[in-house]
Amino acid sequence: MTERVTDPPQPVPVPTDPTHSSRTSRRSAGWVDCKEAAQVRDLYREGYEPESFNWINPKPIWESRNDPIARVIEDPTDDERRRWVAAMRKKGVDPDLTVRRYSEADELSFLVIGDPGEGDASQYHVLRPLRSKAGGTLFTYVVSDVIYPAGDVNEYEDKFFWPYRELPGPIYAIPGNHDWYDGLHGFMTHFCRADPAERPEPKQGGRVRRALRNVLWRQPSKPDQQLLERVGKLRQERSEQPGPYFAIDTGPLLIVGIDTGIRGKLDREQGDWLRRISKVPKPKLLLTGKPLVVDAGRKETEIEGGGGVRPIVDDPAHRYIAVIGGDIHNYQRYPVKMPDGRTIQHIVSGAAGAYTKATHKIPKVKPEVCGCSEDDFRCYPRRGDSLAAYSRLYDRKFGLGRGYLVVPYQQAPAIMSQLLEGKIEPTRSEDVEQEITQQAWKAAKRITRFPGSSGGAGGGMLHRNFSELLDWNDPPPPLFKSFLRIDVKQGELELQCFAATGCAEHADDPPLEDWIRGREQPDGTWEWEVLLD
């Protein structure tokens, strides 16, 4: 029987210095005095020599081929998920797929990391900042894409077990689309200790499509038994979670995790479970592989048979107070105001290791589109910092390093305020009066015409591909990775977003990029306070 946690350790103090943030300090952004990059080689397992993960390399593209096959030919995800859950139920897991070891805890703290597992320097640069904020936490939760490129069962040692071996408590996770590219075998083996032989027979689909899919489909690797024995010793406290979607019952809060598969959808059985678990009478936090509000727009996660996740979250009877989604490799927060006066915090947190996705493409946030205003919106990296970083990368790859495409970080925030629809003042005081030179303005106009360089400021049809092409794994420029720490007690939740810049001075003292506190009111609604303006 799993030991219940009733008296968690007290959280460690968090920094309250408002200048230690990229919102107010160029130095905290990593632009100034970052003469020494943080070292990560000493964090690697002995004998491990990671290659810089390259998304435009034929190997990861080929290993991820199940994505286009699922989208174009046939997607077996719903049936495979049902088979895995059936195997777990046969194993005797909690009928409600709920972890109950924290159900009597009066308060608890945990970490959230999104999309971490490239296994290269960009992932390892997050480790020291992450460990520095792990004090007092009971567990860690991975949101989406644990292992790149294809969730392989034999790639967990250096992309998961070794780097996170010092984090306290178990590590829970929900899979992302990349974890599904091996049929979820790696994920279910390591997080659920599932036996694939216990699954029922697969559903038979159309012959032609099934035959074509079987020819092209990437099959899971055979587990390396020696590796399984080694990694088992790295984490004595395993998650033993009951499935790819599940809930964690804590005294103050119910944490609900859903599996959005390859195409961002839920099967009928998972949808029925989500509707049932959402009726549990306590405040809830939803963690999902696909965010419901992202890039200044609303999204929907469909449920097989009809309906979607959004109406479930929006229903006041279900008492959802926040949603955290991965998949997009940056940090975004939208305090969405509901028609009945409630506010639900919608957060994107997928920047704990994989390539940084630009934020300067995000258009101005409009209440009629996503339910909150630009003044309420937060993102990391800041749009201006994103523009400056991407301009350096464009110059490096397409400008021969001559500087013609570089937008200086000092001028980028002021330039972004001009490029966005409606002027938005920079948040750093030193950037407000910054003079924009003709060279910087020309460079900004040049790169915003490039494929994928911008969305809100003029285009970006190919942005997904170019974010991957422009991936960088070591500073400079700043890495702009991030992770979350959440502290919960009865009727109160605090969420902090910490940065991993790649600078040595920030390795053990990471900048604090966002900090909010929610308190439950007598009528059951939650009132939110921004603690870092």
N, C-alpha and C positions, 0 to 999 in steps of 0.2 A: 504494500500500500504506500502511495506517495505521501511523504510527510507534509502536513499543512503548515503554511507560513502564517503566523499570527502576530509576531513582534518584529517587524522589519527594522533594519538599522536606520538611523536618521540620515537624511540627505546631507550631502556636503554643501557648504555655502557656495553661491554662484556670484560671479562678478557683477557689481552694480555700477561700475564706471561707464557712463554713457559715451565716453570718447573711445572706448575699446570696441569699435564697431565700424564697418565700412560705411555705414550710413553717415558717420560724422568724422571719420578719420581716414586719410589716404594711407597712413602707416598701417592701420588695422586692416585695410583692404589688401595690403601686401605690395603696394606700389613703392613706398618710401622706406629706405633703410633696410630693405630685405637683401642685404649683401650676401647672406649665407643661406643657402637652401637647407631645409631639414634633411638629415641623413636617414635613409631607410634600409640600406644594405644590411645593417646589423639586426634588422627585424626579420630577415628572411631565414627560413630553415636552412641549416647547414647543407650545402650541396645544391640549393635551389638557385637557379639563375634565370629569372623571368625575362622573357622577351617583351618589349613594349607591344601591348595589344594593338593590332592594326585592323580596323574594321573594313578597310578596302583591300584586304588580303584575300585571295581566293579561298584559303583554307577555312576561315570562320564563315565566309559566305556559303560555302558548300555544306559545312556542318550545320548551318541554320536553315537549310533548304526546306525543312518541314513547314516553315512559315508560309512561303508562297504556295506550297502544295496544299496546305489546309485551306488557304483562301481561295484557290482557283479550282482544285480538283475535288477534294473531300476532306472534311475536318472530323477526325474521330474523337476529339477531345471530350465531348459530353459523355460518350459511351465509356471511354477509358476512365474518366473520373468516377463514374458510377461503379465501375469494376473495382477501382482502388478502395472506394468507401465501403463497398460490400466486403472486401477482404478485411478491412479494419474492424467492421462490425462483427465479422466472424471471429476476429481475434478477441473480442470482448471489451471494446472501448466504451466509454460513457455513451449511453443512448442518445444524449443530446449533443454529442461531439463537443463536450465542454471540459476544460481543464479547471479543476476545483481546488487546487492546492493553496490558492491565495484567497479563498472565499471568506475567510475569517479575519483577513488583514484589515486593520483600521486605516492604514495608509501604506503606500508603496511608491517606488520610483523605478522607472525602466528607460532603456535607450531604444531609439528607433533608427535603423539604418536602411537606406533604400538603394537597390540596384548596385551592389558592391563588387561583384565577383569577377573582375577582369584579371586579377592575380598579378598585376604589374605595379609599378611604382605609384600610380595614381591611387590605387586602393590602399597601399601600405602607408601613404602619406596621411591617411585619416586615422591611423591606429593610435599614435601618441595623443592627439587631441581627444579621441574617443575614450581612451583609458583614463585621461585626466578628469573626465566628467562621469566616470563609472561608479564613483564612491557612493555607497548606499543603495545602489540599484539591485533589484532582485532578478531581473532577466533582461534580455535584449530581444527585439523583434525586428526581423528582416522583412521589408516590404518590397516584394517583386524582384525577379531576376537574381537569384542567389549566385548562380554560376553562369558565366559566359564562356563560349558562345551558345552551348547547347545543353547545359545542365548535366553534363556527363558524370556518372557515378564515380569515376576514377579521377576526377579533377577537383575533388573537395578538399584534399589535404592542404594545398598551399593557397587555395582561394577561399577557404572557410575555416577549417579546424585549426590550422596553425596560427593564422593571424588573430583569431578571436579566442584563443585558448585561455587568455588571462581575464576575460570578462567574467564577472560574477554571475552565478546562477545559470539556468538553461538558456538556450537560444531557440526561440520560436520563429516561424516563417510562414508566409503565404507565397506560392509560386508566381513567377511572372511568365510571360510568353516564352522566354529563352529556356526556362526550366522544363517547359513542355516539349522541347524539341527532341528529347529522348523518350517521350511517352511518360514522363514524370518518374522514371525509374530511379534516377539519382536522388531526387528530392524525397520520394517515399522511403527509400532505403535508409537515408541518413537522418531524416527528421521523425519518421513514423515507425521505423524498423518493420516495414511491411513486407510480407512474403508474396511475391507476384504469383506464385503457384496457387495461392488461395483465392485468386480472383475468379469470378464466373466466366463462362465463355463469352467472347465478344459478340456484339450484335452484328448481324449480317446485313450489309448495305447493298447498293447496286453493284452488279458484277463488273461492269466495265470500269466504273470509277474505282472500285475497290482494287481491281487488278492493276490499274495504272498507278494508284497510290502505293501499293505494295512494292512495285518495281522501283519507284523513286524514293520511297520513304526511308529516312535515316533510322536504322534500328539501334536500340540501346546497346551499350558496351557490356561485355561480360564483367561483373565485379571482380576486382583484384582483391582476393581474400587477405593477402598480407597487408595491403593498404587499409582495409577495413579494420584489421586488428590494431594497426598503428594509430589511426585516427580515433579509435575508441578510447585509447589511453590519454588523448589530449583533452578530452572533455569528460570528466567523471560524472557531471550532472547533465544528462541528455534530456531533451525536451519531452520525448514520449508524447508528442501531440497526437490527437486522435484522427487526423486526416488533413487533406490539403486545404479544407475550410473548417473552421472550428471557432469556439469562443473561449475566452479566459474569464472566469468569474472571480471578481475581487469584491471585497466588502463595499467600497465606494462606487465601483464602476464595472460595467460589463464590456469587455473588449471583444469585438466581433470581427473575424477575418474571413474574407471571401476569396475564392479562386476564380479569376477571370479568364483563365485558359490562354489560348493563342489569339483569339479574335476579340477578346474583351466581352465575353458573354458567360452567363450562368446556365447550367442545365436545370431542367425542371425540378429535380430532386433537391438540388442546392437552393433553388428559389423557394421551395416549400419550407426548407429548414430555416432560411433567413427570415421568412415571414413569422415562423413560430418563435424563433429565438428573439426576435425583435419585440415580442410581447412581454418579455421578462420585465417586471416593474422596477427598473433602476436606470440611471443615466447610462448612455452607451457611446462608445467610440468605435467607429468603423475603420478598418484597415483593408485596403483594396489594391489590387495590382494596377488598376486604371482609375485615375482621379475623376471625380464628377464635375469639378470646376478647374479649368486649366487654360492658360494662355488667354485670359480674359473672356472665356466663353464657357457655356455649360455643355456637359456631355451626358450621355446616358449609357448605362450598362444593361443590356437587354437580358431578359429571362426567357428561356425556352418555354413556349406555350403561351406567351403574352405577358405584358407588364415589364417593369424594370426596377432597378435598385433605387433610383431617385425617389419615386413616390413612397417607398418604404422608409427612407431616411427622412423625408419631409413630413411624414405623418406625425403630428405632435404627440399622439398616444404612444409612440415608440421611443420618445425621449432621447433621440440622437443629439449630441452636443458638438461633435466634431467628426470629420472624415479625413483620413490621411491616405493618399495614394502615391504609388511609385511610378515607374515607367519613364517619366520625364526627368531628365538628369539635371535638375536645378531645384531651388526652393521657391515656392510661391505660397502665399496665404490670402484667402478671400473670406472675410467675415460676412457671410451671406445673410441678409435680413429677410425673414419670412413674412408673409402677409399678416400673420397673427402677432407680430412683434418679436418673435424669437430670433436669435442669431445662431447660425450653425457655422462653425469654423471649417472651411474647406482648405486643405493643405496639400501641397505637392512636395514630396520629399524623396527624391531619387538620385541624390548626388553624393553617395558615400563611396564612390570608387570608379564608376564608369565615366566615359567621356562627358565633359560639361556641355550641356545644351545652352545655347545662347538665350538670354532674356531680352536683348534689345529688339527682338522681333515681336515682343508682346505689345499689342496695341494699348491705347489708353483704356483704362477700366471704366465701364459705364454701368450704372445701376440697372438700366433697362435690359442689359445683356446678361450680367452675371449676378446681380443682386447686391453689389456693393460699389463704392466709389473708388476713384484713383487715390484719394487721400487715405482710405482704409487699407489699400492693397500694399503688400510687402513682397519683395523678391530678393533672392541672392543667387548670383551676383546682381548688383544694381545695374540697371540698363546701361548707364554710361560706362561702367567698368566692363560690362560684356562687350560693348562696342569697341572699347580700347583693346581688350584682349584679342578679339577676333580680327581686328585690323592688323595686329602684329602677326597673327597666324597667316592671314592672307598675304601679307608682305613677304613672309618667310617662304611661302610655297609658290606664290605667283608673281611676286615683285622682285625676286632675286635678292631680297634683303636690303634693298637700296633705300627704303624708307618712304617711297612714294605713296604707299597705301597705309601708312601708320597714322592713326589718330591718337595724339598724345593723351595719356590718361587724365592730365590736368584739364583738358578742353572737352573731353568726351561727354561728361554730364551736361554741359551747356549746349553742346551740339545736339544731344538727344532731346533736350527740352524744346529745341527748334524743330526737330524732325517729327516728333509725335504730334498728333492732332490736338491742338490746344497746348499752350506752353505749360510745362511742369517744372517748377523750380527744383534745382539740385538740392539734395539734403545736406551735403557738406558745405559749410559756410564759405570755405576757401574756394569752392567751385562756382559760387553764385555770380561773382563779378569777374570771372575768368574771361579774358579776351579770346575770341575765336580768330585764329590766324587764317589767312586765305589758303595756305597749304593744308591745314587740318580740315577745313571745310571741304576742299576739293577731294581729299582722301576719303572723307566720310561719304561724299556723294558717289565716288567711284565704287567703294565696296558695297554700298547699299543697292547698287545695280547688279552686283554679282548674284548668281543663284544661291539662295539660302542664307544670304547675309542679313536679311531683315524681313520682318513680317509687318509689324505695326508701322514701320517707317518706310514701307514701300516694296512689298513683294515677298519672296521667300518660298516659292513653289517647291524648290528642291532642298529646303532647309534641312530636312532629316538626313539626307545623304551627306550634305556638306558639314553638318555637325560632326559626323563620324569621320569624314575625311580630315577635318581640322583637329582631331583629337590630340591632346598633348598630355604627357604623363609626368613631367617634371617642371618646376619653375625655372626661369620666368617664362610667360607671365604668371601671375598668381593662379593657383589651381581652381579656386572657388568651389571646393567640395564642402559638404555640410552633413550634419546629423542632428537628431533631436534627443532631448532629455525631457521626460514627462514625470512630474511629481503629482501624486493624487492623494487626497484624503476626503473624508466624508463631506460632500457638498462643495468641493473645491478642486480645481485642476490648474496646474501651471505647466506651460509648454515653452521650452527654449530651443532656439536653433543656433547651434555653434558652427563656426567655420573652420575649415582646414585649408589654409592658404598655401602651404608648402614652405613657408618661411620658418627658419630655425627658431626665431624668437616667439613664434606662435604655437610651437609644437606642444608645449605643456601649459600654455595659457591662451587657448583659442578665443578669437573674437566672438562676441555675442551678437548675433545678427537680428534676432527677433525674440520677444519675451512677452507672453500674455498670461493673464490669470482670469479664470472663469469661476464665478461663485453662483451656487444655486439659490434662487429667491424663494420666498414662501409660497408663491403660486406655482413652483416647479420649473419656471423658466430660468435661464442662465444669463447672468450679466457679465460682460467681458471688459477687462481693463488692459490697455496696452501699457506695459511697464518699461518698454524701450521705445521712445518716440523717434 
